[in-house]
Amino acid sequence: MQTRPLGSTGIEVSRLCLGTMTFGEQNSEAEAHEQLDRAVAFGINFIDTAEMYPVPPRAETQGRTEAYIGSWLKARASRDDVIIASKVTGPGLDHIRGGPRLTREQIHRAIDASLTRLQTDYLDLYQLHWPDRRTNFFGRLGYEHDEEEDATPLEESLSALKELVDAGKVRAIGLSNETPWGVMRCLQLAESLGLPRVASVQNPYNLLNRSFEVGLAEIAHREEVGLLAYSPLAFGVLSGKYLDGARPANARLTLFERFQRYTNPQAEEATRAYVAIAREHDLDPAQMALAFVNSRPFLTSNIIGATTMEQLESNLESEFLKLDEAVLEAIEAVHSRYSNPCP
């Protein structure tokens, strides 16, 4: 398993990261532990979670994902062998703390609850799950500025994270669902106010959504704030299993109508073209899609997720797949026809 530096922190993380948002909804505690065991045995040392997981977010299940990871850590006594990342929730889910905000008080409450569920006294990486301010994330296009918005200042959020670092509860900090302005503003505040420097940005990145390349890729290189790529298979769409209206039993898009980000007509045509490339070159479409993400020079880690062990094994095998120039050229040709159909 290849490893890559987590910013300038000195922490080395595996190129593949195990995403866990299905733990507690589509996966039982025993299945979660089985996935964690297999991932670590394969060479993955990086595990990503969030206080709001599992997804879809519900009051009845909130925090269950972290709790399943915590019971695994306790049973395996392997805390120092893995890099654990979690996230504090931004505005919009009123079942968390009566309406989460990225304020000092809420960040402190969130980390203590996460550490309790995870049964650990520190996190290696703590991320702001999405901005407190109104901006473009989760596929939103067209920025609309609001002079009257009531957003928690980034200075307050970053200062709270500094307190967590100083207390030994957090080793490094990161962002998620963030814009180029947000990343650069955080870096500026870190330099001017002596606050922790963000080490990573966890944003969507896949063959249907390469918007990270437009502004954030340059930042990743020049500022050492690499990408933690989530949804590298676009909710499984890039496997081809949903083409022509198919809805396999127990698959995410079959179970949950809310996941519509990667199902528009243009995405369907692009997916069909990418699957055809894979078939032409005797590749598994999902593995090809993951290998493409793995190959990006601005990538820190690729967050894979699975609901079955068969899916997990297939995802893990992408670590060994290197796409040749013919495949990469074919991918770029499709991208030029269907540029970012699912931002």
C-alpha positions as a Markdown table, in Angstrom:
| # | Residue | x | y | z |
|---|---|---|---|---|
| 1 | Met | 0.0 | 0.0 | 0.0 |
| 2 | Gln | 1.4 | 3.4 | -1.0 |
| 3 | Thr | 1.4 | 6.1 | 1.6 |
| 4 | Arg | 1.4 | 9.9 | 1.1 |
| 5 | Pro | 2.1 | 12.8 | 3.5 |
| 6 | Leu | -0.9 | 14.4 | 5.2 |
| 7 | Gly | 0.1 | 18.0 | 4.4 |
| 8 | Ser | 3.1 | 19.1 | 6.4 |
| 9 | Thr | 2.1 | 17.3 | 9.6 |
| 10 | Gly | 4.6 | 14.5 | 9.4 |
| 11 | Ile | 1.7 | 12.0 | 9.4 |
| 12 | Glu | 1.8 | 9.4 | 6.6 |
| 13 | Val | -1.6 | 8.0 | 5.4 |
| 14 | Ser | -2.4 | 5.1 | 3.1 |
| 15 | Arg | -3.4 | 6.1 | -0.5 |
| 16 | Leu | -6.7 | 4.3 | 0.1 |
| 17 | Cys | -8.7 | 5.4 | 3.1 |
| 18 | Leu | -11.7 | 3.4 | 4.5 |
| 19 | Gly | -14.9 | 5.4 | 4.5 |
| 20 | Thr | -17.4 | 4.3 | 7.0 |
| 21 | Met | -20.7 | 6.2 | 6.5 |
| 22 | Thr | -22.6 | 3.0 | 5.9 |
| 23 | Phe | -21.7 | 1.6 | 9.3 |
| 24 | Gly | -24.9 | 1.7 | 11.4 |
| 25 | Glu | -27.3 | 1.9 | 8.5 |
| 26 | Gln | -26.4 | -0.5 | 5.7 |
| 27 | Asn | -23.8 | -2.3 | 7.7 |
| 28 | Ser | -24.1 | -3.9 | 11.2 |
| 29 | Glu | -21.5 | -3.6 | 13.9 |
| 30 | Ala | -20.1 | -7.1 | 13.0 |
| 31 | Glu | -19.9 | -6.2 | 9.3 |
| 32 | Ala | -18.2 | -2.9 | 10.2 |
| 33 | His | -15.6 | -4.8 | 12.2 |
| 34 | Glu | -15.1 | -7.2 | 9.4 |
| 35 | Gln | -14.5 | -4.4 | 7.0 |
| 36 | Leu | -12.1 | -2.7 | 9.4 |
| 37 | Asp | -10.1 | -5.9 | 9.9 |
| 38 | Arg | -9.8 | -6.5 | 6.2 |
| 39 | Ala | -8.8 | -3.0 | 5.4 |
| 40 | Val | -6.1 | -2.9 | 8.0 |
| 41 | Ala | -4.8 | -6.4 | 7.0 |
| 42 | Phe | -4.5 | -5.1 | 3.4 |
| 43 | Gly | -2.4 | -2.1 | 4.5 |
| 44 | Ile | -4.9 | 0.7 | 5.0 |
| 45 | Asn | -4.0 | 2.8 | 8.0 |
| 46 | Phe | -6.5 | 5.6 | 7.5 |
| 47 | Ile | -10.1 | 5.5 | 8.6 |
| 48 | Asp | -12.6 | 8.4 | 8.0 |
| 49 | Thr | -15.8 | 9.0 | 9.8 |
| 50 | Ala | -18.0 | 11.9 | 11.1 |
| 51 | Glu | -20.2 | 12.7 | 14.0 |
| 52 | Met | -23.3 | 12.8 | 11.8 |
| 53 | Tyr | -22.8 | 9.3 | 10.3 |
| 54 | Pro | -24.3 | 7.0 | 9.2 |
| 55 | Val | -25.9 | 8.4 | 6.1 |
| 56 | Pro | -28.7 | 9.2 | 5.5 |
| 57 | Pro | -28.4 | 11.3 | 8.7 |
| 58 | Arg | -31.2 | 10.5 | 11.2 |
| 59 | Ala | -31.5 | 11.3 | 14.9 |
| 60 | Glu | -32.1 | 7.6 | 15.6 |
| 61 | Thr | -28.7 | 6.6 | 14.2 |
| 62 | Gln | -26.5 | 9.7 | 14.7 |
| 63 | Gly | -23.1 | 8.7 | 16.1 |
| 64 | Arg | -23.5 | 5.0 | 15.6 |
| 65 | Thr | -20.7 | 4.9 | 13.0 |
| 66 | Glu | -18.2 | 6.3 | 15.5 |
| 67 | Ala | -19.5 | 4.0 | 18.1 |
| 68 | Tyr | -18.9 | 0.9 | 15.9 |
| 69 | Ile | -15.3 | 2.1 | 15.2 |
| 70 | Gly | -14.8 | 2.7 | 18.9 |
| 71 | Ser | -15.9 | -0.8 | 19.8 |
| 72 | Trp | -13.5 | -2.2 | 17.2 |
| 73 | Leu | -10.6 | -0.1 | 18.5 |
| 74 | Lys | -11.3 | -1.3 | 22.0 |
| 75 | Ala | -11.6 | -5.0 | 20.9 |
| 76 | Arg | -8.4 | -4.9 | 18.8 |
| 77 | Ala | -6.3 | -2.6 | 21.0 |
| 78 | Ser | -4.9 | -1.1 | 17.8 |
| 79 | Arg | -5.4 | 2.6 | 18.3 |
| 80 | Asp | -1.8 | 3.6 | 17.6 |
| 81 | Asp | -1.7 | 1.5 | 14.4 |
| 82 | Val | -4.4 | 3.6 | 12.6 |
| 83 | Ile | -5.0 | 7.2 | 11.6 |
| 84 | Ile | -8.5 | 8.2 | 12.6 |
| 85 | Ala | -10.3 | 11.2 | 11.0 |
| 86 | Ser | -13.6 | 12.6 | 12.0 |
| 87 | Lys | -15.7 | 15.7 | 11.3 |
| 88 | Val | -17.7 | 18.3 | 13.2 |
| 89 | Thr | -21.1 | 19.0 | 11.6 |
| 90 | Gly | -22.0 | 22.3 | 9.9 |
| 91 | Pro | -25.4 | 24.0 | 9.9 |
| 92 | Gly | -28.5 | 22.2 | 8.8 |
| 93 | Leu | -29.1 | 19.1 | 10.8 |
| 94 | Asp | -31.2 | 20.2 | 13.8 |
| 95 | His | -31.1 | 16.8 | 15.5 |
| 96 | Ile | -27.5 | 17.4 | 16.3 |
| 97 | Arg | -27.0 | 19.8 | 19.3 |
| 98 | Gly | -30.4 | 21.4 | 18.5 |
| 99 | Gly | -28.8 | 23.0 | 15.3 |
| 100 | Pro | -25.1 | 22.6 | 14.8 |
| 101 | Arg | -22.8 | 25.6 | 14.1 |
| 102 | Leu | -19.0 | 25.8 | 13.9 |
| 103 | Thr | -18.7 | 27.9 | 17.0 |
| 104 | Arg | -16.1 | 27.4 | 19.8 |
| 105 | Glu | -18.6 | 26.0 | 22.2 |
| 106 | Gln | -20.1 | 23.5 | 19.7 |
| 107 | Ile | -16.7 | 22.4 | 18.4 |
| 108 | His | -15.7 | 21.5 | 22.0 |
| 109 | Arg | -18.9 | 19.7 | 22.6 |
| 110 | Ala | -18.6 | 17.8 | 19.3 |
| 111 | Ile | -15.0 | 16.6 | 19.8 |
| 112 | Asp | -15.7 | 15.3 | 23.4 |
| 113 | Ala | -18.8 | 13.4 | 22.2 |
| 114 | Ser | -16.8 | 11.9 | 19.2 |
| 115 | Leu | -13.9 | 10.9 | 21.4 |
| 116 | Thr | -16.3 | 9.2 | 23.8 |
| 117 | Arg | -18.0 | 7.2 | 21.0 |
| 118 | Leu | -14.6 | 6.3 | 19.4 |
| 119 | Gln | -13.2 | 5.3 | 22.8 |
| 120 | Thr | -10.0 | 7.2 | 22.3 |
| 121 | Asp | -8.5 | 10.3 | 23.8 |
| 122 | Tyr | -7.3 | 11.9 | 20.5 |
| 123 | Leu | -8.1 | 12.2 | 16.8 |
| 124 | Asp | -5.4 | 12.3 | 14.2 |
| 125 | Leu | -7.4 | 14.6 | 11.9 |
| 126 | Tyr | -10.4 | 16.7 | 12.8 |
| 127 | Gln | -12.3 | 18.3 | 9.9 |
| 128 | Leu | -15.0 | 21.0 | 9.5 |
| 129 | His | -17.6 | 18.9 | 7.6 |
| 130 | Trp | -18.9 | 21.8 | 5.6 |
| 131 | Pro | -18.7 | 25.6 | 5.9 |
| 132 | Asp | -20.8 | 27.6 | 8.4 |
| 133 | Arg | -21.2 | 30.3 | 5.7 |
| 134 | Arg | -23.5 | 30.1 | 2.7 |
| 135 | Thr | -21.4 | 29.0 | -0.3 |
| 136 | Asn | -21.2 | 26.4 | -3.0 |
| 137 | Phe | -21.0 | 22.8 | -1.7 |
| 138 | Phe | -23.0 | 19.6 | -2.1 |
| 139 | Gly | -23.5 | 20.3 | -5.8 |
| 140 | Arg | -24.7 | 23.8 | -5.5 |
| 141 | Leu | -24.0 | 26.0 | -8.5 |
| 142 | Gly | -24.1 | 29.8 | -8.7 |
| 143 | Tyr | -22.8 | 31.6 | -5.7 |
| 144 | Glu | -25.2 | 34.0 | -4.1 |
| 145 | His | -23.7 | 36.4 | -1.7 |
| 146 | Asp | -25.7 | 37.4 | 1.5 |
| 147 | Glu | -24.4 | 40.5 | 3.3 |
| 148 | Glu | -26.7 | 39.7 | 6.2 |
| 149 | Glu | -25.8 | 36.0 | 6.7 |
| 150 | Asp | -25.2 | 34.9 | 10.3 |
| 151 | Ala | -22.1 | 32.8 | 9.8 |
| 152 | Thr | -19.6 | 31.8 | 12.4 |
| 153 | Pro | -16.3 | 33.6 | 11.6 |
| 154 | Leu | -13.6 | 31.2 | 10.4 |
| 155 | Glu | -11.3 | 32.8 | 13.0 |
| 156 | Glu | -13.5 | 31.5 | 15.8 |
| 157 | Ser | -13.7 | 28.0 | 14.3 |
| 158 | Leu | -9.9 | 27.8 | 13.7 |
| 159 | Ser | -9.2 | 29.2 | 17.2 |
| 160 | Ala | -11.4 | 26.5 | 18.7 |
| 161 | Leu | -9.5 | 23.8 | 16.7 |
| 162 | Lys | -6.2 | 25.3 | 18.0 |
| 163 | Glu | -7.5 | 24.8 | 21.5 |
| 164 | Leu | -8.1 | 21.1 | 20.7 |
| 165 | Val | -4.6 | 20.7 | 19.3 |
| 166 | Asp | -3.1 | 22.4 | 22.3 |
| 167 | Ala | -5.1 | 20.1 | 24.6 |
| 168 | Gly | -3.8 | 17.0 | 22.8 |
| 169 | Lys | -7.3 | 16.0 | 21.5 |
| 170 | Val | -6.4 | 16.6 | 17.9 |
| 171 | Arg | -3.1 | 16.1 | 16.0 |
| 172 | Ala | -4.1 | 17.9 | 12.7 |
| 173 | Ile | -7.0 | 19.8 | 11.2 |
| 174 | Gly | -8.7 | 19.7 | 7.9 |
| 175 | Leu | -11.6 | 21.1 | 5.8 |
| 176 | Ser | -14.3 | 19.4 | 3.9 |
| 177 | Asn | -16.7 | 20.5 | 1.1 |
| 178 | Glu | -14.7 | 23.7 | 0.9 |
| 179 | Thr | -14.0 | 26.3 | -1.8 |
| 180 | Pro | -10.7 | 27.7 | -3.0 |
| 181 | Trp | -11.5 | 31.0 | -1.1 |
| 182 | Gly | -12.2 | 29.1 | 2.1 |
| 183 | Val | -9.0 | 27.1 | 1.9 |
| 184 | Met | -6.8 | 30.1 | 1.2 |
| 185 | Arg | -8.6 | 32.2 | 3.9 |
| 186 | Cys | -7.9 | 29.5 | 6.5 |
| 187 | Leu | -4.2 | 29.4 | 5.4 |
| 188 | Gln | -4.0 | 33.2 | 5.7 |
| 189 | Leu | -5.5 | 33.1 | 9.2 |
| 190 | Ala | -3.2 | 30.4 | 10.3 |
| 191 | Glu | -0.2 | 32.4 | 9.2 |
| 192 | Ser | -1.4 | 35.8 | 10.6 |
| 193 | Leu | -2.8 | 34.6 | 13.9 |
| 194 | Gly | -0.6 | 31.6 | 14.7 |
| 195 | Leu | -3.4 | 29.1 | 14.2 |
| 196 | Pro | -3.0 | 25.5 | 13.0 |
| 197 | Arg | -2.5 | 25.0 | 9.3 |
| 198 | Val | -5.1 | 22.9 | 7.5 |
| 199 | Ala | -3.6 | 19.7 | 6.2 |
| 200 | Ser | -6.2 | 18.5 | 3.8 |
| 201 | Val | -9.5 | 19.2 | 2.1 |
| 202 | Gln | -12.1 | 16.4 | 1.8 |
| 203 | Asn | -14.1 | 17.1 | -1.3 |
| 204 | Pro | -15.9 | 15.0 | -3.9 |
| 205 | Tyr | -13.8 | 13.8 | -6.8 |
| 206 | Asn | -14.6 | 11.2 | -9.4 |
| 207 | Leu | -14.9 | 10.8 | -13.2 |
| 208 | Leu | -18.3 | 12.7 | -13.1 |
| 209 | Asn | -17.1 | 15.5 | -10.9 |
| 210 | Arg | -13.6 | 16.8 | -11.4 |
| 211 | Ser | -14.4 | 20.3 | -10.3 |
| 212 | Phe | -11.5 | 20.1 | -7.7 |
| 213 | Glu | -9.1 | 20.5 | -10.6 |
| 214 | Val | -10.4 | 24.0 | -11.5 |
| 215 | Gly | -9.1 | 25.9 | -8.4 |
| 216 | Leu | -8.3 | 23.6 | -5.6 |
| 217 | Ala | -5.7 | 21.4 | -7.4 |
| 218 | Glu | -3.2 | 24.2 | -7.6 |
| 219 | Ile | -3.7 | 25.0 | -4.0 |
| 220 | Ala | -3.2 | 21.3 | -3.1 |
| 221 | His | 0.2 | 21.4 | -4.8 |
| 222 | Arg | 1.5 | 24.9 | -3.8 |
| 223 | Glu | 0.2 | 24.9 | -0.3 |
| 224 | Glu | 0.5 | 21.2 | 0.7 |
| 225 | Val | -3.3 | 20.8 | 1.3 |
| 226 | Gly | -4.0 | 17.6 | -0.5 |
| 227 | Leu | -7.3 | 16.1 | -1.5 |
| 228 | Leu | -9.1 | 13.4 | 0.5 |
| 229 | Ala | -11.4 | 12.3 | -2.3 |
| 230 | Tyr | -14.9 | 11.2 | -1.3 |
| 231 | Ser | -17.5 | 9.6 | -3.5 |
| 232 | Pro | -14.8 | 8.3 | -5.9 |
| 233 | Leu | -17.4 | 6.0 | -7.5 |
| 234 | Ala | -20.1 | 8.6 | -7.5 |
| 235 | Phe | -22.3 | 6.6 | -5.1 |
| 236 | Gly | -21.5 | 3.5 | -7.0 |
| 237 | Val | -22.8 | 4.9 | -10.3 |
| 238 | Leu | -19.4 | 4.5 | -12.0 |
| 239 | Ser | -19.6 | 0.8 | -11.6 |
| 240 | Gly | -22.3 | 0.8 | -14.2 |
| 241 | Lys | -24.8 | -1.1 | -12.1 |
| 242 | Tyr | -27.4 | 1.6 | -12.3 |
| 243 | Leu | -27.3 | 2.0 | -16.1 |
| 244 | Asp | -30.6 | 1.9 | -18.0 |
| 245 | Gly | -32.6 | 2.4 | -14.9 |
| 246 | Ala | -31.4 | -0.7 | -13.1 |
| 247 | Arg | -31.8 | -0.6 | -9.3 |
| 248 | Pro | -30.1 | -3.6 | -7.7 |
| 249 | Ala | -31.5 | -4.8 | -4.4 |
| 250 | Asn | -30.1 | -3.2 | -1.3 |
| 251 | Ala | -27.9 | -0.8 | -3.4 |
| 252 | Arg | -27.7 | 2.8 | -2.1 |
| 253 | Leu | -29.7 | 4.5 | -4.9 |
| 254 | Thr | -32.3 | 1.8 | -4.6 |
| 255 | Leu | -32.8 | 2.3 | -0.9 |
| 256 | Phe | -32.5 | 6.0 | -0.5 |
| 257 | Glu | -34.2 | 8.5 | -2.9 |
| 258 | Arg | -32.2 | 11.4 | -1.5 |
| 259 | Phe | -29.0 | 10.3 | -3.5 |
| 260 | Gln | -29.7 | 12.0 | -6.8 |
| 261 | Arg | -26.4 | 13.9 | -7.3 |
| 262 | Tyr | -25.1 | 11.5 | -9.9 |
| 263 | Thr | -28.2 | 10.4 | -11.8 |
| 264 | Asn | -29.0 | 13.1 | -14.3 |
| 265 | Pro | -29.2 | 12.2 | -18.0 |
| 266 | Gln | -25.8 | 13.7 | -18.9 |
| 267 | Ala | -24.2 | 11.7 | -16.1 |
| 268 | Glu | -25.9 | 8.5 | -17.5 |
| 269 | Glu | -24.3 | 9.1 | -20.9 |
| 270 | Ala | -20.9 | 9.9 | -19.4 |
| 271 | Thr | -21.1 | 6.8 | -17.2 |
| 272 | Arg | -22.0 | 4.7 | -20.2 |
| 273 | Ala | -18.9 | 6.0 | -22.1 |
| 274 | Tyr | -16.6 | 5.3 | -19.1 |
| 275 | Val | -18.0 | 1.8 | -18.7 |
| 276 | Ala | -17.4 | 1.2 | -22.4 |
| 277 | Ile | -13.7 | 2.3 | -22.0 |
| 278 | Ala | -13.3 | -0.2 | -19.2 |
| 279 | Arg | -14.9 | -3.0 | -21.1 |
| 280 | Glu | -12.8 | -2.3 | -24.2 |
| 281 | His | -9.6 | -2.6 | -22.1 |
| 282 | Asp | -10.7 | -5.6 | -20.0 |
| 283 | Leu | -11.0 | -3.6 | -16.9 |
| 284 | Asp | -13.6 | -3.6 | -14.1 |
| 285 | Pro | -15.4 | -0.2 | -14.4 |
| 286 | Ala | -15.3 | 0.5 | -10.7 |
| 287 | Gln | -11.6 | -0.3 | -10.4 |
| 288 | Met | -10.8 | 1.8 | -13.4 |
| 289 | Ala | -12.7 | 4.8 | -11.8 |
| 290 | Leu | -10.8 | 4.3 | -8.5 |
| 291 | Ala | -7.5 | 3.9 | -10.2 |
| 292 | Phe | -8.0 | 7.2 | -12.0 |
| 293 | Val | -8.5 | 8.9 | -8.7 |
| 294 | Asn | -5.5 | 7.1 | -7.2 |
| 295 | Ser | -3.3 | 8.4 | -10.1 |
| 296 | Arg | -3.9 | 12.1 | -9.4 |
| 297 | Pro | -0.8 | 14.0 | -8.2 |
| 298 | Phe | -2.8 | 16.3 | -5.9 |
| 299 | Leu | -4.4 | 13.3 | -4.1 |
| 300 | Thr | -3.5 | 12.6 | -0.5 |
| 301 | Ser | -6.0 | 9.7 | 0.0 |
| 302 | Asn | -8.9 | 8.1 | -1.9 |
| 303 | Ile | -11.9 | 7.3 | 0.4 |
| 304 | Ile | -13.4 | 4.0 | -0.6 |
| 305 | Gly | -16.6 | 2.7 | 0.9 |
| 306 | Ala | -18.5 | -0.6 | 0.6 |
| 307 | Thr | -21.5 | -2.4 | 1.9 |
| 308 | Thr | -20.3 | -5.9 | 1.1 |
| 309 | Met | -17.0 | -7.6 | 1.5 |
| 310 | Glu | -17.1 | -8.4 | -2.2 |
| 311 | Gln | -17.3 | -4.7 | -3.0 |
| 312 | Leu | -14.5 | -4.0 | -0.5 |
| 313 | Glu | -12.2 | -6.6 | -2.0 |
| 314 | Ser | -12.8 | -5.1 | -5.5 |
| 315 | Asn | -12.1 | -1.6 | -4.3 |
| 316 | Leu | -8.9 | -2.7 | -2.5 |
| 317 | Glu | -7.6 | -4.2 | -5.8 |
| 318 | Ser | -7.6 | -0.8 | -7.4 |
| 319 | Glu | -4.4 | -0.1 | -5.4 |
| 320 | Phe | -2.5 | -2.4 | -7.9 |
| 321 | Leu | -4.1 | -1.0 | -11.1 |
| 322 | Lys | -2.1 | 1.5 | -13.1 |
| 323 | Leu | -4.0 | 2.9 | -16.1 |
| 324 | Asp | -2.0 | 3.0 | -19.4 |
| 325 | Glu | -1.9 | 6.0 | -21.7 |
| 326 | Ala | -4.6 | 4.7 | -24.0 |
| 327 | Val | -7.1 | 4.4 | -21.2 |
| 328 | Leu | -6.2 | 7.8 | -19.8 |
| 329 | Glu | -6.5 | 9.4 | -23.2 |
| 330 | Ala | -9.9 | 7.8 | -23.7 |
| 331 | Ile | -11.0 | 9.1 | -20.3 |
| 332 | Glu | -10.0 | 12.6 | -21.2 |
| 333 | Ala | -11.9 | 12.4 | -24.5 |
| 334 | Val | -15.1 | 11.5 | -22.6 |
| 335 | His | -14.4 | 14.3 | -20.1 |
| 336 | Ser | -14.1 | 16.8 | -22.9 |
| 337 | Arg | -17.6 | 15.8 | -24.1 |
| 338 | Tyr | -19.2 | 15.6 | -20.7 |
| 339 | Ser | -17.2 | 18.0 | -18.4 |
| 340 | Asn | -18.3 | 17.7 | -14.8 |
| 341 | Pro | -21.9 | 16.6 | -15.3 |
| 342 | Cys | -22.3 | 16.2 | -11.6 |
| 343 | Pro | -20.6 | 19.1 | -9.7 |
